[in-house]
Amino acid sequence: MEMETEESGSAQMGNDLSKEVYNPALVSIQSAWYSFILTLGVIGNIYIILTVWCRKGMSSTINLFIVNLAVSDLGILMISLPAEYIKEYFAWPFNKLTCQIFSPLNEVFFCVSILTLTVITVERFRVICRPFKPRLNEREAKIIILIVWLVSYLTVGFPMSFLMVVEEIANCRKCLPMWPSDLHRRLHTCFIASLIIVPLFITATGYAAIVKSMRKQSARIRARANSICSATDTFRSDMFLLQQNTKLIKMLLLIVVVFWICMLPLTLLALAIEFGSIDPTTKTVEGLYTFSIALFFSNSAFNPIAVYIMSSELRKGTYALFHRISNCFSRYF
């Protein structure tokens, strides 16, 4: 999500840009950090995608959703991050069509990530809290993923593409949205904020219910084991399933918590500027924006780290991935 409040008028922007002097130390630190998360995130997300693709038995519904999250993270890192950096420090080097295509993609990828995390929460809730309801199969998961991308583009990306223009401001070409009015800009800010706040409550409520249900399951399994024999096959099978679900929920909770930590500062700052009469041109607000946008992009590099640390299946998939790569090289060389 981008903070759009500074584009309310071309004349004001021109004055701000003509006076703007970037702090070389801050730019250097930001550039180094962006380079680090770009490298780490691209390698990590490609690793997740290839591992699920190479290893047999890993194409479960939950892994398909995690791969979809990795694809949206790759889009943020490889398209949105460079575009944001160019818009921030350089003149826009491309034409208007390129501005209309690439600039709105940041919010599309962001929306895909949000919806994917929400779908994962609902899917886990159904599996653990409603175990007798039909589970999603791989075909249904792929259809949901397609719907997530279509909804994200049609509700966010497509409308924004008509607002993007390339303007000459203070002798510098800038790709920015030209809002019809302040009301349209504020409605857009509220809509993007709702895309964060509403799923936040859904995921928080969902995982609270999941944790509560798993505690009850654990208590029932142990009570049943005490009444018979703790070494029975049924007990071992139930405990193994419970342990697997616990590991998976811990991984998903880590991803969700990191996501909200990275996304909320930028959201709250945008709302504060839009509705709190805060001057976005002050050094303090500019510093907060730089930190918040860096945190936003960092999430796409943190996700694969969290998945790798918490998922033993993905760590085991390293051998299968390298084996497949070595076979490809031996075939052609």
TILUMDREN-913349 format. One record per residue: residue in three letters; x, y, z of N, C-alpha, C in turn; residue number from 1. Coordinates in steps of 0.05 Angstrom, whole numbers. Example, Ala and Ser with C-alpha at 12.3 -4.5 7.8 and 13.67 -1.06 7.14 Angstrom:
<nodes>
  code     n_u     n_v     n_w    ca_u    ca_v    ca_w     c_u     c_v     c_w  pos
   ALA     264    -114     156     246     -90     156     264     -66     156    1
   SER     257     -45     142     273     -21     143     258       1     157    2
</nodes>
This chain:
<nodes>
  code     n_u     n_v     n_w    ca_u    ca_v    ca_w     c_u     c_v     c_w  pos
   MET      17     -24       0       0       0       0      18      25       0    1
   GLU      11      44     -16      26      69     -17      10      91      -4    2
   MET      25     109       8      12     133      20       9     154      -1    3
   GLU     -16     160      -8     -22     177     -31     -29     205     -24    4
   THR     -27     212       1     -37     238       9     -21     261      -1    5
   GLU       4     256      -9      20     278     -18      14     287     -47    6
   GLU      -3     273     -61      -9     280     -89     -35     295     -92    7
   SER     -43     309     -73     -69     323     -74     -69     346     -93    8
   GLY     -46     357     -99     -45     379    -118     -18     382    -131    9
   SER     -17     386    -157       8     386    -171      25     410    -163   10
   ALA      12     433    -159      28     457    -152      42     454    -126   11
   GLN      28     443    -106      41     439     -80      64     420     -82   12
   MET      60     399     -98      81     379    -101     105     392    -114   13
   GLY     100     408    -134     122     422    -147     139     438    -128   14
   ASN     126     453    -110     141     468     -91     157     451     -72   15
   ASP     144     428     -63     158     410     -45     182     398     -58   16
   LEU     179     388     -83     201     375     -97     224     394    -103   17
   SER     217     418    -109     238     437    -116     255     444     -92   18
   LYS     244     441     -68     259     448     -44     271     423     -31   19
   GLU     264     399     -41     271     374     -27     301     369     -30   20
   VAL     314     363      -8     342     355      -9     344     329       7   21
   TYR     353     308      -7     354     282       6     378     279      24   22
   ASN     375     266      46     397     260      64     414     237      53   23
   PRO     439     243      45     455     222      32     458     197      50   24
   ALA     461     201      76     465     178      94     439     161      95   25
   LEU     416     175      96     390     160      96     386     145      70   26
   VAL     392     158      48     389     145      22     407     120      20   27
   SER     431     123      30     450     100      29     440      77      46   28
   ILE     431      83      70     420      62      87     396      48      75   29
   GLN     378      65      64     354      54      51     361      37      27   30
   SER     380      46      11     388      31     -13     401       4      -5   31
   ALA     417       5      16     430     -20      25     410     -40      36   32
   TRP     390     -29      51     370     -47      62     352     -58      41   33
   TYR     344     -42      21     328     -52      -1     343     -73     -17   34
   SER     369     -69     -21     385     -89     -36     386    -115     -20   35
   PHE     388    -113       6     390    -137      23     363    -152      22   36
   ILE     341    -139      27     315    -153      28     307    -163       0   37
   LEU     316    -149     -21     310    -158     -48     324    -184     -54   38
   THR     350    -185     -47     366    -210     -51     355    -233     -34   39
   LEU     351    -227      -8     342    -248      10     314    -258       3   40
   GLY     296    -239      -4     269    -246      -9     265    -261     -35   41
   VAL     280    -253     -56     278    -266     -82     288    -295     -79   42
   ILE     311    -299     -67     322    -326     -63     303    -343     -46   43
   GLY     293    -332     -24     276    -347      -6     250    -355     -18   44
   ASN     237    -336     -32     210    -342     -44     213    -361     -68   45
   ILE     234    -358     -84     238    -377    -106     244    -405     -94   46
   TYR     259    -406     -72     264    -432     -59     238    -446     -51   47
   ILE     220    -431     -39     194    -443     -30     179    -453     -54   48
   ILE     177    -437     -75     162    -446     -99     174    -471    -111   49
   LEU     200    -471    -115     214    -494    -127     213    -519    -110   50
   THR     214    -515     -83     214    -538     -65     187    -552     -66   51
   VAL     165    -537     -66     138    -549     -67     134    -562     -95   52
   TRP     145    -550    -115     142    -560    -142     159    -586    -146   53
   CYS     183    -587    -134     201    -610    -139     194    -634    -122   54
   ARG     185    -630     -98     182    -652     -79     154    -664     -81   55
   LYS     152    -690     -86     127    -703     -88     113    -704     -60   56
   GLY      87    -701     -61      72    -702     -36      69    -676     -22   57
   MET      81    -654     -33      79    -628     -20      58    -610     -32   58
   SER      44    -619     -52      24    -603     -66      -3    -604     -51   59
   SER      -2    -599     -25     -27    -598     -10     -40    -571     -13   60
   THR     -65    -568      -3     -79    -542      -6     -64    -520       9   61
   ILE     -55    -526      33     -41    -506      49     -15    -497      35   62
   ASN      -1    -516      23      24    -509      10      19    -493     -16   63
   LEU      -3    -499     -29     -11    -483     -53     -16    -454     -45   64
   PHE     -29    -450     -22     -34    -422     -13      -7    -409      -5   65
   ILE      11    -424       8      37    -413      15      53    -405     -10   66
   VAL      51    -422     -30      65    -415     -56      53    -390     -68   67
   ASN      26    -387     -66      13    -363     -76      23    -338     -61   68
   LEU      26    -341     -35      37    -319     -19      66    -313     -28   69
   ALA      81    -333     -34     109    -329     -43     109    -315     -71   70
   VAL      90    -322     -88      89    -308    -114      82    -279    -111   71
   SER      63    -272     -93      57    -244     -89      80    -229     -76   72
   ASP      95    -243     -58     119    -230     -47     140    -225     -68   73
   LEU     143    -244     -86     162    -239    -109     154    -215    -125   74
   GLY     128    -213    -130     118    -190    -146     124    -163    -131   75
   ILE     120    -163    -105     126    -139     -89     156    -132     -91   76
   LEU     173    -152     -88     202    -147     -88     213    -140    -115   77
   MET     204    -153    -136     216    -150    -162     203    -129    -179   78
   ILE     178    -121    -173     164    -100    -188     158     -75    -171   79
   SER     145     -80    -149     136     -57    -133     159     -42    -119   80
   LEU     178     -57    -108     201     -44     -94     218     -27    -113   81
   PRO     226     -37    -137     241     -20    -155     225       4    -165   82
   ALA     199       0    -170     182      22    -180     180      44    -158   83
   GLU     176      36    -133     174      55    -111     200      70    -108   84
   TYR     223      56    -110     249      69    -107     254      90    -130   85
   ILE     246      82    -154     249     101    -177     231     125    -172   86
   LYS     206     121    -164     187     143    -160     197     162    -138   87
   GLU     211     151    -118     220     166     -95     244     184    -101   88
   TYR     263     173    -116     289     187    -119     296     195    -147   89
   PHE     281     185    -167     289     191    -195     265     200    -211   90
   ALA     271     211    -234     249     217    -253     239     191    -265   91
   TRP     213     191    -270     201     167    -282     212     163    -310   92
   PRO     226     141    -316     239     138    -342     222     126    -364   93
   PHE     198     118    -357     181     105    -377     157     122    -385   94
   ASN     140     111    -403     117     127    -412      93     123    -394   95
   LYS      71     136    -401      47     136    -385      35     107    -382   96
   LEU      36      92    -404      25      65    -404      39      47    -383   97
   THR      65      50    -383      81      34    -363      74      43    -335   98
   CYS      70      69    -331      62      79    -305      35      67    -297   99
   GLN      16      66    -316     -11      56    -310     -11      25    -305  100
   ILE       9      11    -316       9     -18    -313      23     -25    -287  101
   PHE      47     -15    -282      64     -24    -261      59     -11    -234  102
   SER      52      14    -234      48      28    -208      25      16    -191  103
   PRO       2       9    -203     -19      -2    -187     -14     -31    -177  104
   LEU       6     -44    -189      11     -72    -182      19     -75    -153  105
   ASN      31     -54    -141      38     -56    -113      14     -62     -95  106
   GLU      -8     -48    -100     -32     -53     -84     -45     -80     -91  107
   VAL     -42     -89    -117     -52    -115    -125     -38    -137    -110  108
   PHE     -12    -137    -109       4    -157     -95      -3    -156     -65  109
   PHE      -5    -132     -55     -12    -129     -27     -39    -141     -20  110
   CYS     -59    -136     -38     -86    -147     -34     -86    -178     -36  111
   VAL     -70    -189     -55     -67    -218     -58     -56    -230     -32  112
   SER     -36    -218     -20     -24    -228       5     -45    -228      27  113
   ILE     -60    -206      30     -80    -204      51    -101    -225      47  114
   LEU    -112    -228      23    -134    -247      18    -124    -275      22  115
   THR     -99    -281      14     -88    -308      16     -85    -316      46  116
   LEU     -75    -297      62     -73    -303      91    -101    -307     104  117
   THR    -120    -292      94    -148    -295     104    -159    -322      96  118
   VAL    -154    -330      71    -164    -356      62    -151    -379      77  119
   ILE    -125    -376      83    -111    -397      98    -123    -399     126  120
   THR    -130    -377     138    -142    -377     165    -169    -392     164  121
   VAL    -186    -386     144    -212    -398     142    -209    -428     136  122
   GLU    -189    -435     119    -185    -464     113    -176    -479     137  123
   ARG    -158    -468     153    -148    -481     178    -171    -483     198  124
   PHE    -188    -462     199    -210    -463     218    -229    -486     211  125
   ARG    -235    -489     185    -253    -511     177    -241    -538     183  126
   VAL    -215    -542     179    -202    -567     183    -202    -575     213  127
   ILE    -195    -555     230    -191    -561     258    -216    -558     275  128
   CYS    -231    -537     270    -255    -531     286    -281    -544     274  129
   ARG    -281    -550     249    -304    -563     236    -294    -588     221  130
   PRO    -283    -608     235    -269    -630     221    -287    -648     204  131
   PHE    -314    -647     208    -332    -664     193    -342    -651     168  132
   LYS    -335    -626     163    -342    -613     138    -322    -621     116  133
   PRO    -332    -621      91    -313    -628      69    -289    -610      67  134
   ARG    -266    -621      62    -242    -605      60    -237    -596      31  135
   LEU    -222    -575      29    -215    -565       2    -196    -585     -11  136
   ASN    -201    -590     -37    -181    -606     -52    -164    -587     -68  137
   GLU    -144    -599     -82    -125    -582     -96    -138    -566    -119  138
   ARG    -157    -578    -132    -171    -564    -154    -186    -539    -143  139
   GLU    -200    -543    -121    -215    -521    -109    -196    -499     -98  140
   ALA    -172    -507     -88    -153    -488     -78    -142    -471    -101  141
   LYS    -137    -484    -124    -127    -469    -148    -149    -449    -158  142
   ILE    -174    -458    -157    -196    -439    -165    -197    -415    -147  143
   ILE    -194    -420    -120    -194    -398    -101    -171    -379    -106  144
   ILE    -148    -390    -112    -124    -373    -117    -129    -356    -142  145
   LEU    -141    -367    -163    -148    -352    -187    -168    -329    -180  146
   ILE    -188    -336    -164    -208    -316    -156    -194    -293    -140  147
   VAL    -176    -301    -122    -162    -281    -106    -147    -261    -124  148
   TRP    -134    -271    -145    -119    -253    -163    -138    -235    -179  149
   LEU    -160    -247    -189    -179    -232    -205    -192    -210    -188  150
   VAL    -201    -217    -164    -214    -197    -146    -194    -175    -139  151
   SER    -169    -182    -133    -149    -162    -126    -144    -142    -148  152
   TYR    -142    -153    -173    -137    -135    -195    -161    -118    -202  153
   LEU    -185    -130    -203    -209    -116    -211    -218     -95    -191  154
   THR    -213    -100    -165    -222     -81    -145    -201     -60    -138  155
   VAL    -175     -65    -143    -154     -47    -135    -138     -37    -159  156
   GLY    -126     -56    -173    -108     -49    -195    -121     -36    -219  157
   PHE    -142     -48    -228    -155     -37    -252    -166      -9    -249  158
   PRO    -180      -3    -227    -189      25    -223    -166      45    -220  159
   MET    -144      37    -206    -122      55    -202    -107      61    -228  160
   SER    -108      43    -248     -93      47    -273    -104      71    -288  161
   PHE    -130      77    -284    -142     100    -298    -134     127    -285  162
   LEU    -124     126    -260    -117     150    -246     -87     157    -248  163
   MET     -71     138    -257     -42     143    -259     -35     160    -283  164
   VAL     -19     180    -278      -9     199    -299      21     203    -295  165
   VAL      33     213    -316      61     221    -315      62     251    -319  166
   GLU      71     266    -298      71     295    -299      99     306    -296  167
   GLU     103     329    -308     129     343    -305     126     362    -281  168
   ILE     140     356    -259     138     371    -235     166     380    -227  169
   ALA     171     406    -226     197     417    -219     219     405    -236  170
   ASN     213     404    -263     231     393    -283     238     364    -278  171
   CYS     219     349    -267     223     321    -261     198     305    -267  172
   ARG     200     285    -284     176     269    -291     169     250    -268  173
   LYS     144     251    -260     135     235    -237     110     218    -245  174
   CYS     110     193    -237      87     175    -241      71     176    -215  175
   LEU      46     187    -217      30     190    -193       0     190    -199  176
   PRO     -16     184    -179     -45     185    -184     -56     213    -184  177
   MET     -73     219    -203     -87     245    -205    -116     240    -196  178
   TRP    -121     247    -170    -147     242    -159    -167     264    -169  179
   PRO    -192     255    -175    -212     275    -184    -219     295    -162  180
   SER    -217     286    -137    -223     304    -114    -210     292     -89  181
   ASP    -210     308     -68    -200     299     -42    -217     276     -31  182
   LEU    -243     277     -37    -261     256     -28    -254     229     -40  183
   HIS    -247     228     -66    -239     203     -79    -214     192     -65  184
   ARG    -195     209     -60    -170     201     -47    -175     189     -19  185
   ARG    -192     203      -4    -198     193      23    -213     167      23  186
   LEU    -231     164       4    -246     139       1    -227     116      -6  187
   HIS    -207     122     -23    -188     101     -30    -171      94      -6  188
   THR    -162     113      10    -147     108      34    -162      91      53  189
   CYS    -188      97      57    -205      82      75    -209      53      65  190
   PHE    -212      50      39    -215      24      27    -191       6      31  191
   ILE    -167      17      26    -142       2      30    -138      -4      60  192
   ALA    -145      15      77    -142      10     106    -161     -13     115  193
   SER    -185     -13     103    -204     -34     110    -195     -62     101  194
   LEU    -179     -62      79    -168     -87      70    -148     -99      90  195
   ILE    -138     -82     108    -119     -91     129    -134     -97     155  196
   ILE    -151     -78     163    -164     -79     189    -184    -102     190  197
   VAL    -201    -105     170    -221    -126     170    -208    -154     170  198
   PRO    -189    -161     152    -176    -187     154    -161    -190     180  199
   LEU    -151    -168     192    -137    -171     218    -156    -183     239  200
   PHE    -181    -173     240    -200    -183     259    -208    -212     252  201
   ILE    -210    -218     226    -218    -245     218    -196    -265     226  202
   THR    -171    -258     220    -149    -277     226    -145    -279     256  203
   ALA    -148    -257     271    -145    -258     300    -166    -276     312  204
   THR    -191    -272     304    -213    -288     314    -210    -317     306  205
   GLY    -203    -321     281    -199    -349     271    -178    -364     286  206
   TYR    -155    -352     290    -133    -367     303    -139    -370     333  207
   ALA    -153    -351     345    -161    -354     373    -180    -378     376  208
   ALA    -198    -381     357    -216    -405     358    -201    -430     352  209
   ILE    -182    -429     334    -166    -453     328    -150    -462     352  210
   VAL    -136    -444     366    -120    -451     389    -138    -462     411  211
   LYS    -161    -450     415    -180    -460     436    -189    -488     429  212
   SER    -195    -493     404    -204    -520     395    -182    -540     398  213
   MET    -157    -533     392    -135    -552     394    -129    -559     423  214
   ARG    -133    -540     441    -129    -546     470    -151    -566     479  215
   LYS    -175    -562     470    -196    -581     477    -191    -609     466  216
   GLN    -181    -610     441    -174    -636     429    -152    -649     445  217
   SER    -132    -634     453    -110    -646     468    -120    -657     495  218
   ALA    -137    -642     508    -148    -651     534    -165    -677     530  219
   ARG    -181    -678     508    -197    -702     503    -179    -726     497  220
   ILE    -158    -722     482    -141    -745     475    -127    -755     500  221
   ARG    -117    -738     517    -103    -746     541    -123    -760     561  222
   ALA    -147    -749     562    -167    -761     580    -174    -789     570  223
   ARG    -177    -793     544    -183    -819     533    -160    -838     537  224
   ALA    -136    -828     535    -112    -845     539    -110    -854     567  225
   ASN    -117    -837     586    -116    -845     615    -136    -866     622  226
   SER    -158    -867     607    -179    -886     613    -174    -913     601  227
   ILE    -156    -914     581    -149    -940     569    -119    -945     572  228
   CYS    -105    -944     550     -76    -949     551     -62    -928     533  229
   SER     -43    -914     544     -30    -892     530     -13    -902     506  230
   ALA      -9    -928     505       8    -939     483      -8    -949     459  231
   THR     -34    -945     459     -50    -955     437     -44    -940     411  232
   ASP     -50    -953     389     -45    -941     363     -62    -917     359  233
   THR     -87    -918     369    -105    -895     366     -94    -870     380  234
   PHE     -84    -874     404     -73    -851     419     -49    -840     404  235
   ARG     -31    -857     395      -7    -847     380     -15    -833     355  236
   SER     -35    -844     341     -44    -831     316     -56    -803     322  237
   ASP     -73    -802     342     -85    -776     349     -65    -756     358  238
   MET     -45    -765     374     -25    -746     384      -7    -736     361  239
   PHE      -1    -754     342      16    -746     319       1    -725     302  240
   LEU     -25    -730     297     -40    -711     282     -42    -684     296  241
   LEU     -46    -685     322     -47    -660     338     -21    -645     337  242
   GLN       2    -660     339      28    -647     338      33    -634     311  243
   GLN      25    -648     289      28    -637     262      12    -611     259  244
   ASN     -13    -611     269     -29    -587     267     -18    -565     284  245
   THR      -6    -571     307       6    -551     324      29    -538     310  246
   LYS      47    -553     298      70    -542     283      60    -524     261  247
   LEU      40    -533     246      30    -517     223      18    -491     233  248
   ILE       2    -492     254     -10    -468     265      11    -448     275  249
   LYS      32    -458     288      53    -441     298      66    -426     274  250
   MET      71    -440     252      83    -428     229      65    -406     217  251
   LEU      39    -413     214      20    -394     203      17    -370     221  252
   LEU      16    -374     247      14    -352     266      38    -333     264  253
   LEU      62    -345     261      86    -328     258      84    -311     233  254
   ILE      75    -323     211      72    -308     185      52    -285     189  255
   VAL      29    -291     201       8    -271     204      17    -248     222  256
   VAL      30    -255     245      39    -235     264      60    -216     251  257
   VAL      79    -228     237      99    -212     223      86    -194     202  258
   PHE      66    -205     188      52    -190     167      39    -165     179  259
   TRP      25    -168     201      11    -145     213      30    -125     224  260
   ILE      52    -135     236      73    -117     247      84     -99     224  261
   CYS      88    -111     201     100     -97     178      80     -79     164  262
   MET      54     -86     165      34     -71     149      20     -48     165  263
   LEU      16     -53     191       0     -33     206      13      -6     208  264
   PRO      40      -3     212      51      25     214      45      42     190  265
   LEU      47      32     165      42      47     141      12      54     140  266
   THR      -5      35     147     -34      40     146     -42      62     166  267
   LEU     -32      60     191     -39      80     211     -28     107     204  268
   LEU      -4     108     192       8     133     184      -8     146     162  269
   ALA     -17     131     142     -33     141     121     -60     153     131  270
   LEU     -72     138     150     -98     148     161     -93     173     178  271
   ALA     -71     174     193     -65     197     209     -61     222     192  272
   ILE     -47     219     169     -42     241     151     -67     250     138  273
   GLU     -84     231     130    -108     237     115    -129     250     132  274
   PHE    -132     241     157    -154     250     174    -145     264     199  275
   GLY    -119     265     204    -109     276     229     -96     303     226  276
   SER     -98     316     204     -86     343     199     -56     343     205  277
   ILE     -42     322     197     -14     320     200       0     329     174  278
   ASP      20     346     177      34     356     153      54     334     143  279
   PRO      49     323     119      67     302     110      95     311     101  280
   THR      99     337     100     125     348      90     145     352     113  281
   THR     137     348     138     156     351     160     176     329     160  282
   LYS     199     334     171     221     314     172     213     289     188  283
   THR     198     293     210     190     271     226     171     252     211  284
   VAL     151     263     197     133     247     182     146     233     159  285
   GLU     164     248     145     179     236     123     196     213     133  286
   GLY     208     216     157     224     194     168     207     170     175  287
   LEU     183     175     187     165     154     193     155     140     168  288
   TYR     150     155     147     142     143     122     164     125     110  289
   THR     189     135     111     211     119     100     214      93     116  290
   PHE     211      95     142     213      70     159     190      52     153  291
   SER     165      63     151     141      46     147     142      32     120  292
   ILE     150      46      99     151      34      73     173      13      71  293
   ALA     195      17      85     216      -3      87     206     -28     101  294
   LEU     191     -24     122     179     -46     137     159     -61     120  295
   PHE     144     -47     104     125     -59      86     138     -78      67  296
   PHE     160     -69      54     174     -86      35     189    -109      49  297
   SER     198    -104      73     213    -124      88     197    -149      93  298
   ASN     171    -146      96     153    -169     101     156    -191      80  299
   SER     160    -183      55     163    -202      33     189    -218      35  300
   ALA     208    -208      49     233    -224      54     231    -240      80  301
   PHE     215    -231      99     212    -245     124     196    -270     121  302
   ASN     176    -270     103     158    -293     101     172    -319      95  303
   PRO     190    -320      74     203    -346      69     221    -355      92  304
   ILE     232    -336     107     249    -344     130     232    -357     151  305
   ALA     208    -346     156     190    -358     176     181    -385     167  306
   VAL     174    -388     141     165    -414     131     187    -435     133  307
   TYR     212    -427     126     234    -446     127     240    -455     155  308
   ILE     240    -436     174     246    -442     202     225    -461     214  309
   MET     200    -456     208     178    -470     221     169    -495     207  310
   SER     177    -499     182     167    -522     166     190    -542     162  311
   SER     188    -565     175     208    -587     171     205    -599     143  312
   GLU     181    -599     132     177    -609     105     193    -594      84  313
   LEU     193    -567      87     208    -550      68     238    -554      71  314
   ARG     247    -557      96     275    -562     100     284    -589      88  315
   LYS     267    -609      91     273    -635      78     272    -633      48  316
   GLY     257    -614      38     255    -611       9     279    -599      -4  317
   THR     298    -590      12     323    -579       1     338    -600     -15  318
   TYR     339    -624      -5     353    -646     -19     340    -651     -46  319
   ALA     313    -653     -46     298    -659     -71     303    -636     -91  320
   LEU     304    -611     -82     308    -589    -100     335    -590    -113  321
   PHE     356    -594     -96     383    -595    -107     387    -619    -125  322
   HIS     373    -641    -118     375    -665    -135     363    -660    -162  323
   ARG     340    -646    -163     327    -639    -188     345    -620    -205  324
   ILE     357    -600    -191     374    -581    -205     398    -595    -217  325
   SER     411    -613    -201     434    -628    -211     428    -646    -234  326
   ASN     404    -658    -234     396    -674    -257     392    -657    -282  327
   CYS     381    -632    -279     378    -615    -302     405    -607    -314  328
   PHE     424    -601    -296     451    -593    -305     465    -616    -319  329
   SER     463    -640    -307     476    -663    -319     464    -671    -346  330
   ARG     438    -664    -350     425    -671    -375     434    -653    -398  331
   TYR     440    -628    -391     447    -609    -413     477    -603    -415  332
   PHE     493    -611    -395     521    -605    -396     537    -631    -395  333
</nodes>
